[in-house]
């Protein structure tokens, strides 16, 4: 479903099984989230939060809260599934383009499209920068 998603009807037509996603947690309190992680009490660990995208309930665990506090990051407004979907959406497409190394002009294959502005270098030129 991640790389070649099918709609429910398409999957059933092909003979695949289909399972509807449903939240294990009841809908929850979005108002419990503080703007600043420093203002977030430990009681947030007992709360069921509601995703602003899909409205699925999710919880924050102690290790997660500790990490957010250490990094100064606010509690996420979206559930782990929506955050993961967004992260995957930002990836380069599963396609390779032929480009030239910006340093030595050698032909290379890359997942960065030719119209993108990033500097693309071959492995040899990249390794030369590390020395």
N, C-alpha and C positions, 0 to 999 in steps of 0.2 A: 504494500500500500504506500510505502514511502517513495519509491522511485517510479512505479507504474500504477498509480491509483485507479481503482475501479469504483463506479457507483454501485450501490446495492443491487440494482436490477441487472447490471452487467455481470457481477460476480455470481449471482444466483443462476443466470442464464448459462454460464459456463460450468455450472455444477459445483461451485465453491460454497462452503458454508459461510454464513454471515452472522456476526454478533454485534448487536447494537451497543454502543458505548453508553454507559450511564455512571453517574457519580456514585461513589460508595458513601459519600458524606452528604449530609443535608445542606441545603443552601444556607448561606451564612452572612456574616456581618462584615461588610466592606468598610464601614465607618470605624472599625477597630484599628485601622492602620494609621500610624502617625506619619507626618511628612518627614521628620528627622528620626533616624534610627536611635539616636540618643534619648528620644522621648518615648520609645517603644518599651512598655513594661514586659516583664517575664510572663505575664498572664496571656500574652499573645499565643503562647504555646498551647493553651487550652482552647483557643478560638478556632472555629472553622471559618475560613475566609472564602469569599466568593470572587471568582475570576471575572475581571471586567470584560473579557472577550466572549467566553463561552458560558459563563455563569456557573461553572462546575465548582463544587466545594473543594478546598484544599487546606492543608495544615502546614505549619512551619514546625520543624523539629529543633531541638536544643542546639545541635551542632551547626545547623543552618543559621540560627539566630546569632550564635557566637561569631560565625564568619562574617555575617552582615555588619555586626557591631565593629569587629576588627577592621574591616575594609571601609567603614563609613557609608555603607550602601543601604538604602531604604528597603523595607520589606517589599517584595515584588507584588504588583497588582494583578498579575496573571498567573494561572496555574502552570505547573511544570510542563504539561502537554502543549499549551499554547506558546510557552517560551521556547520549547524545543522545536515546534513547527516554524517559529519565526527565525530561529538560528539556522535551520536547514534551508529556509527560503533564501537566506543571504549567501549561501554557498555558490561557488561557480557552477555552471551547468555541467552535466555529465557529457562533455564533448571536448575534443581536442582541436586546436587550430594550429596551423603551421605559421610560425613567425621566425624572425631573425633575432639572434642575440643582440642586445643593444650595445655590447662591448666589441665582440669579434665578428659579428654578422654571420655566424654559423646558423644553419637551419635547425630549429628545435620545435618540438610539439609542446603546447601548453594549454592549460584550461582557461587562460586569459584571452578573451576575444581581441582581434586586432584593433578595434576601435577604442579599447580601454587605454588609459593613460599610464598605467603602471610600467615601471622599468622591468624588462624581462631579460634575464641573463642565462646562459647555459651553465651546466654544472661546473665546468672548468673555470669559467670566469667567476662564478660564485665562490668556489673554493679558494681562488686566488685572493679574494678580499679578506679571507679569514686569517691569512698569514701575516 
